[in-house]
């Protein structure tokens, strides 16, 4: 215990303010308790045929059933992965491989996405583009929202797949998936073809409804670590018409699409965290949105501050701002020193320097894209914490102005 305390004590400071829920969320107590029980009681491989293995199998399939009920899909539609990145890779690459196996030539496959997608989507699609797939980016407005009329113009008889995130991981902008999905369905009906609709909903469960039938999506990516569940476990939900093939080789686990021994306690934790999030999102979202909006009103006293993305069509916990002319990488370091955790962009976009590709695509303004800060609130965020954050940010800005004045 002493060794543990010496090594990790620096990370446990209850006085810190955590405003980076979009990157990762703390594990909720109910989930921790359930996982602890599973770790004690279920240690066998769920593929084993003995009683211990069957006990693990029951826990695994119960978790699958519960999650399927929450998302209004069949249990057979739910596959567990290592996280959102793997789920996105499996959905996109797996679907293209299945199309190819079904006789569709690679160069006849067209995919529509957004230039503001998460790197795990954009980089996967670039790999497919290098193989010969045609890639198209749907236009967005200055708020980051899809223009449905322009989107419809991109649909063609060769459109086989559309991938658009439910909520952007940087700006929190929420897309009208139902409207996009209905547009795709109408196009399918008019032309007698099929175009799969995939969404990366990793940021959604804590704040938005995720039932697939209401959103008109065929495949949905979820990440437990973004909704108060364990890290290292994700979900790919694929409805029956979405045919996908495995992108890695191994055993028969997860219908052979995600081979490898299932981490049962992690899966149970993921299922529980997403299920609880879906039960609570309305009440939680309303409370956090009220606090977020009040904070944004206070932050507008900072000179030159601008909000990136729509305030209306946005996750209730997200504030993505730009302060042109300010080194916001340094500002985030300064906030960290003051005991406040925030970020400049998606953690998966890489730390240090650069600019937000999301804000640049939305605004076309490199100065704005180079001066972003993302604050994402959580269920336990308080008004006091937000006031302290405002105070620390203003103090840093004042100091930077003093230094700049002294250097003249």
C-alpha positions as CSV (number, residue, x, y, z in Angstrom):
1,X,0.0,0.0,0.0
2,X,2.9,2.4,0.8
3,X,4.4,1.8,-2.7
4,X,1.0,2.4,-4.3
5,X,0.6,5.6,-2.3
6,X,4.0,6.9,-3.2
7,X,3.6,6.3,-6.9
8,X,0.0,7.4,-7.4
9,X,-0.7,10.0,-4.6
10,X,0.1,12.8,-7.0
11,X,-3.0,11.9,-9.1
12,X,-5.5,11.9,-6.2
13,X,-6.3,15.5,-5.3
14,X,-10.0,16.0,-4.5
15,X,-9.6,19.8,-4.9
16,X,-9.1,19.6,-8.6
17,X,-11.8,20.7,-11.0
18,X,-12.4,18.2,-13.9
19,X,-13.9,19.8,-17.0
20,X,-12.8,17.3,-19.7
21,X,-15.7,14.8,-19.7
22,X,-15.6,14.5,-23.5
23,X,-12.1,12.9,-23.2
24,X,-12.9,10.5,-20.4
25,X,-15.3,10.2,-17.5
26,X,-14.9,9.0,-13.9
27,X,-16.3,5.6,-13.2
28,X,-19.7,5.8,-11.5
29,X,-20.1,3.9,-8.2
30,X,-22.8,1.5,-9.3
31,X,-20.6,0.4,-12.2
32,X,-17.6,0.0,-10.0
33,X,-19.5,-2.1,-7.5
34,X,-20.9,-4.4,-10.3
35,X,-17.5,-4.9,-11.8
36,X,-15.9,-5.6,-8.5
37,X,-18.5,-8.3,-7.8
38,X,-17.9,-9.9,-11.2
39,X,-14.2,-9.8,-10.7
40,X,-14.6,-11.7,-7.4
41,X,-17.3,-14.2,-8.6
42,X,-16.6,-14.7,-12.3
43,X,-13.0,-15.5,-13.3
44,X,-13.5,-18.1,-16.1
45,X,-13.4,-17.8,-19.8
46,X,-16.9,-17.3,-21.2
47,X,-16.1,-19.7,-24.1
48,X,-15.3,-22.6,-21.7
49,X,-17.9,-25.4,-21.4
50,X,-17.5,-26.1,-17.6
51,X,-19.8,-24.5,-15.0
52,X,-17.4,-21.6,-14.3
53,X,-17.2,-20.8,-17.9
54,X,-21.0,-21.0,-18.3
55,X,-21.4,-18.6,-15.3
56,X,-19.2,-16.1,-17.2
57,X,-21.3,-16.7,-20.3
58,X,-24.5,-16.0,-18.5
59,X,-23.1,-12.7,-17.2
60,X,-21.9,-11.7,-20.7
61,X,-25.2,-12.5,-22.4
62,X,-27.2,-10.8,-19.7
63,X,-25.1,-7.6,-20.2
64,X,-25.8,-7.9,-24.0
65,X,-29.5,-8.4,-23.5
66,X,-29.8,-5.4,-21.1
67,X,-27.9,-3.1,-23.5
68,X,-30.0,-4.3,-26.4
69,X,-33.2,-3.6,-24.6
70,X,-32.0,-0.1,-23.8
71,X,-31.1,0.6,-27.4
72,X,-34.2,-1.1,-28.8
73,X,-32.3,-3.7,-30.9
74,X,-31.8,-7.5,-30.8
75,X,-29.2,-8.9,-28.5
76,X,-27.5,-10.4,-31.6
77,X,-27.0,-6.9,-33.0
78,X,-24.7,-5.9,-30.1
79,X,-21.0,-6.6,-30.3
80,X,-18.4,-5.6,-27.7
81,X,-15.0,-4.2,-28.7
82,X,-12.1,-2.4,-27.0
83,X,-13.5,1.1,-27.5
84,X,-14.9,3.6,-29.9
85,X,-11.9,3.6,-32.2
86,X,-12.1,-0.2,-32.8
87,X,-15.9,0.0,-33.3
88,X,-15.5,2.7,-35.9
89,X,-12.9,0.7,-37.7
90,X,-15.0,-2.5,-37.6
91,X,-18.1,-0.7,-38.9
92,X,-16.4,1.1,-41.8
93,X,-13.8,-1.5,-42.9
94,X,-16.0,-4.4,-42.1
95,X,-18.9,-3.0,-44.2
96,X,-16.7,-2.3,-47.2
97,X,-15.1,-5.8,-47.0
98,X,-18.6,-7.3,-46.9
99,X,-19.6,-5.3,-50.0
100,X,-16.5,-6.4,-51.8
101,X,-17.2,-10.1,-50.9
102,X,-20.8,-9.6,-52.1
103,X,-19.5,-8.7,-55.6
104,X,-19.3,-4.9,-55.4
105,X,-16.2,-3.5,-57.0
106,X,-14.2,-1.2,-54.7
107,X,-14.2,1.6,-57.2
108,X,-18.0,1.5,-57.3
109,X,-18.3,2.2,-53.6
110,X,-19.0,5.8,-52.5
111,X,-19.0,6.9,-48.9
112,X,-20.3,10.2,-47.5
113,X,-19.0,11.7,-44.3
114,X,-18.1,15.0,-42.7
115,X,-14.7,16.7,-42.6
116,X,-15.3,17.3,-38.9
117,X,-15.4,13.6,-37.9
118,X,-13.3,12.0,-35.2
119,X,-9.8,10.9,-36.3
120,X,-10.8,7.2,-35.9
121,X,-13.4,7.8,-38.7
122,X,-11.5,10.1,-40.9
123,X,-8.2,8.1,-40.9
124,X,-10.1,4.8,-41.4
125,X,-11.9,6.3,-44.4
126,X,-8.7,7.6,-45.8
127,X,-7.3,4.1,-45.8
128,X,-10.4,2.9,-47.7
129,X,-10.0,5.8,-50.1
130,X,-6.5,4.6,-50.8
131,X,-7.9,1.2,-51.7
132,X,-10.1,2.8,-54.3
133,X,-13.3,3.8,-52.4
134,X,-14.7,7.2,-53.4
135,X,-15.0,9.6,-50.5
136,X,-17.3,12.6,-50.3
137,X,-17.6,15.3,-47.6
138,X,-21.1,16.7,-47.0
139,X,-21.2,20.5,-46.6
140,X,-21.7,22.0,-43.2
141,X,-22.7,25.5,-42.1
142,X,-20.7,27.8,-39.7
143,X,-22.4,26.1,-36.8
144,X,-21.1,22.7,-37.9
145,X,-24.5,21.4,-39.0
146,X,-25.2,19.3,-42.1
147,X,-27.1,21.1,-44.9
148,X,-29.7,18.5,-45.7
149,X,-30.4,19.9,-49.2
150,X,-26.7,19.8,-50.1
151,X,-26.3,16.4,-48.5
152,X,-29.1,15.0,-50.7
153,X,-27.3,16.1,-53.8
154,X,-24.3,13.9,-52.9
155,X,-26.4,10.7,-52.8
156,X,-26.0,8.6,-55.9
157,X,-26.6,5.0,-57.0
158,X,-23.1,4.2,-55.9
159,X,-23.6,5.6,-52.3
160,X,-23.1,2.5,-50.1
161,X,-22.3,4.0,-46.8
162,X,-22.8,7.3,-44.8
163,X,-20.9,7.9,-41.6
164,X,-21.8,11.0,-39.6
165,X,-21.2,11.5,-35.8
166,X,-24.2,12.0,-33.6
167,X,-22.4,14.6,-31.5
168,X,-19.0,16.1,-32.4
169,X,-16.3,15.2,-30.0
170,X,-14.8,18.7,-30.0
171,X,-17.7,21.2,-30.3
172,X,-20.5,19.0,-29.0
173,X,-22.6,20.0,-32.1
174,X,-25.5,17.5,-32.4
175,X,-26.5,16.4,-35.9
176,X,-30.1,15.8,-36.9
177,X,-29.6,12.0,-37.4
178,X,-33.3,11.4,-37.8
179,X,-33.5,14.0,-40.6
180,X,-30.4,12.6,-42.3
181,X,-31.6,9.0,-41.9
182,X,-35.0,9.8,-43.4
183,X,-33.3,11.4,-46.3
184,X,-31.3,8.3,-46.9
185,X,-34.4,6.0,-46.6
186,X,-36.4,8.1,-49.0
187,X,-33.5,8.0,-51.5
188,X,-33.2,4.2,-51.1
189,X,-37.0,3.8,-51.8
190,X,-36.9,6.1,-54.8
191,X,-33.9,4.3,-56.4
192,X,-34.3,0.7,-55.2
193,X,-30.9,0.5,-53.5
194,X,-29.4,0.3,-50.1
195,X,-27.1,2.8,-48.3
196,X,-26.0,2.0,-44.8
197,X,-26.0,4.7,-42.2
198,X,-23.4,4.6,-39.5
199,X,-23.0,7.0,-36.6
200,X,-20.2,7.5,-34.0
201,X,-22.3,8.1,-30.9
202,X,-19.5,7.9,-28.4
203,X,-20.3,11.3,-26.9
204,X,-24.1,10.7,-26.8
205,X,-25.4,8.3,-24.1
206,X,-25.1,10.7,-21.1
207,X,-27.0,13.4,-22.9
208,X,-29.0,12.1,-25.9
209,X,-31.5,9.3,-26.7
210,X,-29.7,6.5,-28.5
211,X,-32.4,4.1,-29.6
212,X,-31.4,3.1,-33.1
213,X,-34.9,2.8,-34.6
214,X,-35.8,6.5,-33.7
215,X,-32.5,7.7,-35.3
216,X,-32.8,5.7,-38.5
217,X,-29.3,4.4,-38.3
218,X,-28.0,0.9,-39.2
219,X,-24.8,1.0,-37.1
220,X,-23.9,2.8,-34.0
221,X,-20.5,3.2,-32.2
222,X,-20.5,3.6,-28.4
223,X,-17.6,4.0,-25.9
224,X,-18.1,3.1,-22.3
225,X,-15.3,5.4,-21.2
226,X,-17.3,8.4,-22.4
227,X,-20.3,7.7,-20.2
228,X,-19.0,6.9,-16.7
229,X,-18.1,3.3,-17.6
230,X,-14.8,1.5,-17.7
231,X,-12.2,2.4,-20.3
232,X,-11.0,-0.1,-22.8
233,X,-14.5,-1.4,-23.8
234,X,-16.8,-0.2,-26.5
235,X,-19.8,-1.3,-28.5
236,X,-20.7,-1.7,-32.1
237,X,-24.5,-2.1,-32.7
238,X,-25.2,-3.4,-36.2
239,X,-28.8,-4.0,-37.3
240,X,-29.5,-7.1,-39.5
241,X,-29.2,-5.4,-42.9
242,X,-25.8,-4.1,-42.0
243,X,-23.5,-6.9,-43.2
244,X,-19.9,-6.6,-41.9
245,X,-16.8,-8.9,-42.0
246,X,-14.1,-9.2,-39.4
247,X,-11.0,-7.0,-39.7
248,X,-8.9,-9.2,-37.4
249,X,-8.4,-12.9,-37.2
250,X,-8.9,-15.2,-34.3
251,X,-11.6,-17.2,-32.6
252,X,-15.4,-17.2,-32.8
253,X,-16.2,-14.6,-30.1
254,X,-18.7,-11.9,-30.9
255,X,-19.9,-13.8,-33.9
256,X,-16.3,-14.0,-35.1
257,X,-16.3,-10.3,-35.8
258,X,-14.3,-9.4,-32.7
259,X,-12.2,-12.4,-31.8
260,X,-10.5,-12.7,-28.4
261,X,-11.4,-13.6,-24.8
262,X,-14.2,-11.3,-23.7
263,X,-13.4,-9.1,-20.6
264,X,-16.7,-10.0,-18.8
265,X,-16.4,-7.5,-16.0
266,X,-15.6,-4.7,-18.4
267,X,-18.5,-5.6,-20.6
268,X,-20.9,-5.8,-17.7
269,X,-19.7,-2.3,-16.6
270,X,-20.1,-1.0,-20.1
271,X,-23.6,-2.3,-20.4
272,X,-24.6,-0.9,-17.0
273,X,-23.1,2.5,-17.6
274,X,-24.8,3.0,-21.0
275,X,-28.1,1.6,-19.7
276,X,-28.1,4.0,-16.7
277,X,-27.1,6.9,-18.8
278,X,-30.0,6.3,-21.1
279,X,-32.4,6.2,-18.1
280,X,-31.1,9.5,-16.8
281,X,-30.1,11.6,-19.8
282,X,-33.2,13.9,-19.9
283,X,-33.0,15.1,-16.3
284,X,-29.2,15.2,-16.3
285,X,-29.1,17.1,-19.5
286,X,-31.6,19.7,-18.4
287,X,-29.8,20.4,-15.2
288,X,-26.3,20.7,-16.7
289,X,-27.5,22.7,-19.7
290,X,-29.0,25.3,-17.4
291,X,-25.6,25.6,-15.5
292,X,-23.7,25.6,-18.8
293,X,-25.8,28.4,-20.4
294,X,-25.4,30.6,-17.3
295,X,-21.6,30.0,-17.3
296,X,-21.4,31.0,-21.0
297,X,-23.2,34.2,-20.3
298,X,-20.6,35.0,-17.6
299,X,-17.7,34.0,-19.9
300,X,-18.8,36.5,-22.5
301,X,-17.3,39.3,-20.4
302,X,-13.9,38.1,-21.7
303,X,-12.9,40.3,-24.7
304,X,-12.9,38.6,-28.1
305,X,-14.3,35.3,-26.8
306,X,-16.4,33.4,-29.3
307,X,-18.4,30.2,-29.2
308,X,-17.6,27.4,-31.7
309,X,-20.7,25.7,-33.0
310,X,-24.4,26.0,-32.4
311,X,-25.5,26.7,-28.9
312,X,-29.0,25.3,-29.6
313,X,-28.0,22.0,-31.3
314,X,-25.3,21.1,-28.9
315,X,-24.5,18.6,-26.1
316,X,-25.7,20.3,-22.8
317,X,-22.3,19.9,-21.2
318,X,-20.1,21.3,-23.9
319,X,-18.6,24.8,-24.3
320,X,-16.0,25.0,-27.1
321,X,-14.6,28.6,-27.2
322,X,-12.0,30.5,-29.1
323,X,-10.0,33.5,-27.9
324,X,-8.2,34.7,-31.0
325,X,-4.7,35.9,-30.2
326,X,-4.4,33.8,-27.0
327,X,-2.0,30.8,-26.8
328,X,-4.7,28.5,-25.6
329,X,-2.3,25.5,-25.3
330,X,-0.5,27.5,-22.7
331,X,-3.8,28.7,-21.2
332,X,-4.8,25.0,-20.7
333,X,-1.4,24.4,-19.0
334,X,-2.0,27.4,-16.8
335,X,-5.4,26.1,-15.9
336,X,-4.0,22.7,-15.1
337,X,-1.4,24.4,-12.7
338,X,-4.4,26.1,-11.1
339,X,-6.0,22.7,-10.5
340,X,-8.4,22.7,-13.5
341,X,-8.5,20.1,-16.3
342,X,-9.7,21.2,-19.7
343,X,-8.4,20.6,-23.3
344,X,-7.9,22.4,-26.6
345,X,-9.4,19.7,-28.9
346,X,-10.2,16.0,-29.1
347,X,-7.6,13.9,-27.1
348,X,-7.3,11.6,-30.1
349,X,-6.3,14.5,-32.3
350,X,-3.0,14.6,-30.4
351,X,-1.7,16.9,-27.7
352,X,0.4,20.0,-28.1
353,X,0.4,22.7,-30.8
354,X,-1.5,22.7,-34.0
355,X,-5.1,23.7,-34.5
356,X,-8.6,22.3,-34.4
357,X,-9.4,20.8,-37.8
358,X,-13.1,20.8,-36.7
359,X,-13.2,24.5,-36.0
360,X,-11.2,25.3,-39.1
361,X,-13.7,23.3,-41.3
362,X,-16.6,25.1,-39.7
363,X,-15.3,28.7,-39.7
364,X,-12.5,28.8,-42.3
365,X,-10.6,31.0,-39.7
366,X,-7.2,29.6,-38.8
367,X,-6.8,32.1,-36.0
368,X,-10.0,30.9,-34.4
369,X,-9.1,27.3,-35.0
370,X,-5.7,27.8,-33.3
371,X,-7.1,29.3,-30.2
372,X,-9.7,26.9,-28.9
373,X,-10.5,25.6,-25.5
374,X,-12.9,22.8,-24.8
375,X,-14.7,22.7,-21.5
376,X,-17.0,19.7,-20.9
377,X,-19.0,19.5,-17.7
378,X,-20.0,16.4,-15.8
379,X,-22.9,15.3,-13.6
380,X,-21.0,16.5,-10.5
381,X,-19.8,19.8,-11.8
382,X,-20.8,22.7,-9.5
383,X,-21.4,26.4,-10.0
384,X,-18.5,27.1,-7.6
385,X,-16.1,25.1,-9.8
386,X,-17.2,27.1,-12.9
387,X,-16.8,30.4,-11.1
388,X,-13.2,29.4,-10.1
389,X,-12.5,28.4,-13.7
390,X,-13.7,31.8,-15.0
391,X,-11.5,33.5,-12.4
392,X,-8.4,31.4,-13.3
393,X,-8.9,31.9,-17.0
394,X,-9.3,35.7,-16.6
395,X,-6.2,35.8,-14.4
396,X,-4.2,34.0,-17.1
397,X,-5.4,36.3,-19.8
398,X,-4.6,39.4,-17.8
399,X,-1.1,38.1,-17.1
400,X,-0.5,37.5,-20.8
401,X,-1.6,41.0,-21.6
402,X,0.8,42.4,-19.0
403,X,3.7,40.4,-20.4
404,X,2.8,41.5,-24.0
405,X,2.7,45.2,-22.8
406,X,6.1,44.9,-21.0
407,X,7.7,43.4,-24.2
408,X,6.7,46.4,-26.3
